[in-house]
Amino acid sequence: MGENAWVRDLEGALRDDTRLPFPLPCLKARGRTPNTPQRTRRHRAIFISDTHLGTRGCKAGALADFLAHNACDTLYLVGDIVDGWRLKHRWFWPASHNRVLEEILHKIDSGTRVIYVPGNHDEVLRDYCGREIAGVALAREAIHETADGRRLLVIHGDQFDGVIAYARWLAFLGDWAYTRALELNEICAAVRRMFGLPYWSLSACLKQKVKNAVEYICRFETAVVEEARRRGFDGVVCGHIHHAAIRDIDGILYTNDGDWVESCTALTEDARGHLEILH
């Protein structure tokens, strides 16, 4: 099925749903942009999430390049692919975001199985879970069996926010951000001295926020792993927290495919069942 047919089917299925936070004409397909010759890497499966198409933070160019040069048998879209929350309030859809859609359409035409597990930012699509639209299976969750026989639960992960009382404004700050915070701390201290105000450490405050964010990540990982254990899975693939990882937690494999806003990461599986985070 061609790209235009795929888009027509999707539009036909969703056209009358007034709850959609973004207009569907943005999905109109065009000819795929030719790629610069480059070696294509083959995978058994690719997992990506938190691309947040429709926002300025989305690294759409890097994502489109990744999709163009990484082939797979199955592509899992693990939620927050389109940021309906942001698009509902302000429209932003440059050509680079269309190119991401073109690459996904091209994979479908090339025989790739695409499974879309909506997240909280594209939650309106959850009402269509259980349907298959032109080769794209929409599901609230998926089960992936690796080449070496492990059964992995595939979920976005936002359902665990209430369990661990996540404060949405917390974000994980890296070393670069903390270094800049130390520099700003000196300026802040000098200004406060000028106005006769007592010392207050900006860097200490931010460090506490980082500590809180790290604690949140640990609680999130624990909650997700316990769900996989309770349901008899060997492991779990998730997204949501924008923090890529592969680790064993008390005998359960925990994997997070990261995001395409900051880290630009994907989780991949090769023909032997080996899992890897690609940057």
DRENDO-542791 format. One record per residue (C-alpha): residue in three letters; x, y, z. Coordinates in steps of 0.05 Angstrom, whole numbers. Each point is the difference from the previous one (the first is absolute). Last residue first. Layout:
% residues N
("ALA",(X,Y,Z)) ...
% end
This chain:
% residues 279
("HIS",(451,146,409)) ("LEU",(-16,-74,-5)) ("ILE",(-20,-39,62)) ("GLU",(12,-75,-10)) ("LEU",(-38,-65,8)) ("HIS",(29,-67,-23)) ("GLY",(-53,-48,-25)) ("ARG",(45,-35,-49)) ("ALA",(-28,35,-62)) ("ASP",(11,68,32)) ("GLU",(-45,39,47)) ("THR",(-2,76,3)) ("LEU",(-17,53,51)) ("ALA",(1,71,-26)) ("THR",(34,64,24)) ("CYS",(-1,74,-18)) ("SER",(22,24,70)) ("GLU",(-38,65,6)) ("VAL",(-65,3,-39)) ("TRP",(2,-66,-36)) ("ASP",(-11,-44,60)) ("GLY",(24,-59,42)) ("ASP",(-11,-73,-20)) ("ASN",(-9,-25,71)) ("THR",(19,-71,17)) ("TYR",(-9,-40,64)) ("LEU",(16,-74,-1)) ("ILE",(-28,-35,62)) ("GLY",(45,-41,46)) ("ASP",(2,50,57)) ("ILE",(9,59,-47)) ("ASP",(42,-17,-61)) ("ARG",(19,62,-40)) ("ILE",(-9,34,-66)) ("ALA",(-11,75,3)) ("ALA",(-23,62,-37)) ("HIS",(-28,57,42)) ("HIS",(-56,41,-32)) ("ILE",(-50,-19,55)) ("HIS",(-56,-24,-45)) ("GLY",(33,-60,-33)) ("CYS",(-11,-74,11)) ("VAL",(25,-70,-16)) ("VAL",(-10,-53,54)) ("GLY",(31,-66,20)) ("ASP",(-8,-75,9)) ("PHE",(-75,6,6)) ("GLY",(-43,-37,50)) ("ARG",(-54,52,13)) ("ARG",(23,17,70)) ("ARG",(73,4,-23)) ("ALA",(-17,50,-56)) ("GLU",(-40,42,49)) ("GLU",(57,-3,51)) ("VAL",(49,23,-54)) ("VAL",(-43,61,-17)) ("ALA",(-7,20,73)) ("THR",(74,-8,15)) ("GLU",(21,39,-62)) ("PHE",(-47,57,19)) ("ARG",(25,1,71)) ("CYS",(72,4,-23)) ("ILE",(-17,54,-51)) ("TYR",(-35,40,54)) ("GLU",(60,-6,47)) ("VAL",(44,27,-56)) ("ALA",(-49,58,-10)) ("ASN",(0,16,74)) ("LYS",(76,-1,2)) ("VAL",(1,45,-61)) ("LYS",(-49,47,35)) ("GLN",(45,-1,61)) ("LYS",(60,18,-44)) ("LEU",(-41,57,-28)) ("CYS",(-10,29,69)) ("ALA",(73,-10,18)) ("SER",(21,34,-65)) ("LEU",(-45,60,15)) ("SER",(30,8,68)) ("TRP",(-30,55,43)) ("TYR",(42,48,40)) ("PRO",(-39,53,39)) ("LEU",(-23,63,-36)) ("GLY",(35,66,7)) ("PHE",(-19,23,-69)) ("MET",(71,-3,-27)) ("ARG",(11,-66,36)) ("ARG",(-60,-30,-37)) ("VAL",(30,22,-66)) ("ALA",(67,-31,17)) ("ALA",(-32,-66,21)) ("CYS",(-41,-4,-64)) ("ILE",(62,12,-43)) ("GLU",(38,-54,37)) ("ASN",(-58,-48,-6)) ("LEU",(-5,13,-74)) ("GLU",(69,-32,-9)) ("LEU",(-21,-60,43)) ("ALA",(-64,-6,-41)) ("ARG",(41,-3,-64)) ("THR",(37,-59,28)) ("TYR",(-66,-32,20)) ("ALA",(-27,7,-70)) ("TRP",(62,-31,-31)) ("ASP",(0,-58,51)) ("GLY",(-71,-19,-17)) ("LEU",(-65,23,30)) ("PHE",(-58,-50,4)) ("ALA",(-65,37,-2)) ("LEU",(-50,16,53)) ("TRP",(-60,41,-23)) ("ARG",(-46,-60,-4)) ("ALA",(4,-17,75)) ("TYR",(-6,-76,-1)) ("ALA",(-42,-31,55)) ("ILE",(28,-70,-8)) ("VAL",(-65,-38,-11)) ("GLY",(-33,59,-35)) ("ASP",(55,3,-53)) ("PHE",(-3,-75,-12)) ("GLN",(-50,4,-57)) ("ASP",(49,44,-37)) ("GLY",(42,-61,-17)) ("HIS",(-2,-4,-76)) ("ILE",(-8,-76,1)) ("VAL",(34,-60,-33)) ("LEU",(1,-63,43)) ("LEU",(59,-44,-19)) ("ARG",(0,-75,-9)) ("ARG",(70,-30,-7)) ("GLY",(9,-54,-52)) ("ASP",(70,12,-28)) ("ALA",(-26,37,-61)) ("THR",(-39,46,46)) ("GLU",(-74,-7,12)) ("HIS",(-37,67,1)) ("ILE",(-67,8,35)) ("ALA",(-38,63,-13)) ("GLU",(-38,52,39)) ("ARG",(-59,47,-11)) ("ALA",(3,-22,-73)) ("LEU",(-5,32,-68)) ("ALA",(24,-45,-56)) ("VAL",(26,37,-61)) ("GLY",(-7,-43,-63)) ("ALA",(-51,43,-35)) ("ILE",(-38,15,64)) ("GLU",(-3,-56,50)) ("ARG",(-49,8,57)) ("GLY",(7,-24,71)) ("CYS",(17,69,24)) ("TYR",(-42,54,-33)) ("ASP",(-22,33,65)) ("ARG",(73,2,19)) ("LEU",(11,50,-56)) ("VAL",(-24,57,44)) ("GLU",(59,-17,46)) ("ASP",(52,33,-45)) ("HIS",(34,38,57)) ("ASN",(-17,-55,50)) ("GLY",(29,-57,-41)) ("PRO",(-25,-39,-60)) ("VAL",(27,-70,-15)) ("TYR",(11,-1,-76)) ("ILE",(22,-65,-32)) ("VAL",(32,3,-69)) ("ARG",(16,-63,-39)) ("THR",(53,16,-53)) ("GLY",(-17,-23,-70)) ("SER",(34,53,-43)) ("ASP",(-66,39,-7)) ("ILE",(-4,4,75)) ("LYS",(72,23,4)) ("HIS",(-14,54,-51)) ("LEU",(-59,25,41)) ("ILE",(45,5,61)) ("GLU",(51,39,-40)) ("GLU",(-53,47,-27)) ("LEU",(-27,13,70)) ("VAL",(70,22,22)) ("ARG",(5,44,-62)) ("ASN",(-65,35,19)) ("HIS",(34,21,65)) ("SER",(58,30,-40)) ("ALA",(-49,40,-42)) ("PRO",(-22,41,60)) ("TRP",(-61,-15,43)) ("PHE",(-15,48,57)) ("TRP",(-71,18,20)) ("ARG",(-11,27,70)) ("HIS",(-49,-22,54)) ("LYS",(-24,-66,-28)) ("LEU",(67,-12,-31)) ("ARG",(33,0,69)) ("TRP",(-46,-53,30)) ("GLY",(-2,-40,-64)) ("ASP",(75,-12,2)) ("VAL",(8,-51,-56)) ("ILE",(43,-61,16)) ("ASP",(-16,3,74)) ("GLY",(-4,-76,2)) ("VAL",(41,-62,-12)) ("LEU",(3,-1,-76)) ("TYR",(25,-71,-11)) ("LEU",(31,-15,-67)) ("THR",(3,-74,-21)) ("ASP",(43,-33,-54)) ("CYS",(50,56,2)) ("ALA",(41,49,-42)) ("ASN",(45,54,28)) ("HIS",(25,53,-49)) ("ALA",(-64,37,-16)) ("LEU",(-28,-7,71)) ("PHE",(63,31,29)) ("ASP",(0,56,-51)) ("ALA",(-73,15,16)) ("LEU",(16,2,74)) ("ALA",(59,46,-8)) ("GLY",(-41,48,-41)) ("ALA",(-59,-4,48)) ("LYS",(38,19,62)) ("CYS",(-65,19,35)) ("GLY",(9,60,47)) ("ARG",(-40,46,-45)) ("THR",(-62,-41,11)) ("GLY",(-47,-34,-50)) ("LEU",(35,-66,1)) ("HIS",(13,-19,73)) ("THR",(50,-56,-15)) ("ASP",(-16,-31,66)) ("SER",(8,-71,-23)) ("ILE",(43,-46,-43)) ("PHE",(7,-76,-2)) ("ILE",(35,-35,-58)) ("ALA",(-5,-74,-14)) ("ARG",(38,-54,-39)) ("HIS",(52,51,-21)) ("ARG",(36,16,-65)) ("ARG",(49,58,-8)) ("THR",(-4,40,-64)) ("ARG",(66,25,-28)) ("GLN",(-3,71,-27)) ("PRO",(-18,32,-66)) ("THR",(-33,67,16)) ("ASN",(-74,-15,4)) ("PRO",(-52,20,-50)) ("THR",(-60,37,31)) ("ARG",(-61,-44,-3)) ("GLY",(-54,27,-46)) ("ARG",(-57,32,36)) ("ALA",(-48,-24,53)) ("LYS",(-56,40,30)) ("LEU",(6,-8,75)) ("CYS",(-5,74,16)) ("PRO",(-70,-4,-29)) ("LEU",(-19,-36,65)) ("PRO",(-11,61,42)) ("PHE",(27,-6,71)) ("PRO",(-34,-9,68)) ("LEU",(-45,-56,-24)) ("ARG",(-63,5,41)) ("THR",(-42,16,-62)) ("ASP",(3,-72,-23)) ("ASP",(-33,0,-69)) ("ARG",(63,-6,-41)) ("LEU",(32,-56,42)) ("ALA",(-10,-63,-42)) ("GLY",(-3,36,-66)) ("GLU",(63,40,16)) ("LEU",(37,-64,16)) ("ASP",(-24,-34,-64)) ("ARG",(16,61,-42)) ("VAL",(70,3,31)) ("TRP",(15,-72,-16)) ("ALA",(-27,8,-71)) ("ASN",(45,61,-10)) ("GLU",(62,-39,23)) ("GLY",(-13,-59,-46)) ("MET",(-27,-68,19)) 
% end
